[in-house]
């Protein structure tokens, strides 16, 4: 998989290649397959990969908090091989590590809240859909029909979404649903079957371009951007596939009447993705959800690495009437005047980057069975490279939105902090109260964290991840989904590193200085206000897990940053 592309939730299972992987940093070794239950596999792992691990670890140096050049398929090195995956599935190591990891990160108030989150992730994700944001016809026709379905308890509006634009299906059943399949939901993905009356409305509405089926938290990035966008704006969707956010953006910057009412004319949405197959998915989704001619004229689709996108120059044309009066009380006259202004960069950039995807557990339970902290570590530098480039493409006074469907601070706050402390980061700040500005006060969210830990996993019963023992790790043996302690619970543990130097000395794969919380020296007295970021947990709004940060670039204050006008 080529680096840089792919939208949120890119940790799909793919036997041929990992999706979303690139930029592995220092490469890194595969994790040990296990302890005493697979001694032969462990022996093969120790003997066959030690030289590769040493070589990759030696290549993983970096200085400062800048973006390090990345190589392809970082995720491939972090994914489990067949022997490891067998052990993870047999002993639920993924759930155990997930629980240990997030207990230590300070995201949850206590174990009860962690239990609530794990329980919510074990339930199926509700089916949700969104009405066309700026088409009055959609609001009138669809809401009338949806109210009828609401009366018979088939659908309900999302309580936190303004203007009843978002709806949730109340009653669904899985194809082939029975007591056994419900009991084993966590073992496989469910295929939800809509009630016939709801399915008819959704299918007809999508075909007519009046609604789009979309996960609830996936609607948030564009909703957060919406107060800061207007008709005629130029917007970049860096990792656009499968296309739901792209269609949301088109509705805002090119509403039905923008050709007449907006002096700037219709807007532009550049939808980019790195992989041709995902571009194909994007195009098919847009064609499937019929878009108006005006919206289609505003859409540009590109295929490029997110971190390599060029900075465009747009020409905005503005028109206004200029009145003039004749002498001696003659009748006044008016003339239409037009001018053009060249602007470099985008009014807004949305980067919903590839991630480890542990916020999608309700949709894809298998993610938990394969989960370990090395996945987020391996993706961090790719995420930072994409985010840094996205920020650089944001014009003065514009907005940059960063989001993931991962709860992991290494993929979330660590990336945001590194953008703010990186080249040009002094021009940005996290917008305070962006959820309230978007009218999303009813959507419960958690503040971003200021501190977090960095670790890898290791197996007991042997020489540790790199032949030097387990070192410091969380010895808690209470695994998610298990009510009892067992000997297996201590077979796998987390090895934490207080500093980048500690990780470098130990040879931790895919390490980078930017993964750790910034030091006081790096901050230089600056408050990044990471608490302004928003994290969403599944139990709060019956959604998936998600992370959003909205950054604003300061207006131009010198000639180099000023718009070029002719």
Secondary structure by P-SEA (a helix, b strand, c coil): ccccccccccccccccccccccccccccccccccccccaaaaaaaaaccaaaaaaaaaaccccccccccccccccccccccaaaaaaaaacaaaaaaaaaaaaaccccccaaaaaaaaaaaabbbbbbbbcccccccccaaaaaaaaaaaaaccccccccccccccccccccccccccaaaaaacccccccccccaaaaaaaaaaaaacccccccccccccccccccccccbbbbbbccccccaaaaaaaaacccccccccccccbbbbbbbbccaaaaaaaaaaaaaacccaaaaaabbbbbccccbbbbbbbbbbbbbbbbbbbccccbbbbbbbbbbbbbccccbbbbbccccccccccccccccccccaaaaaaaaaaaaaaaaaaaaaccccbbbbbbbccccccccaaaaaaaaaccccccccccccccccccccccccccccccbbbbbbbcccccccccccccccccccccccccccccccccbbbbbbccaaaaaaaccccccccccccccccccccccccccbbbbcccccccccbbbbbbbbccccccccccccc
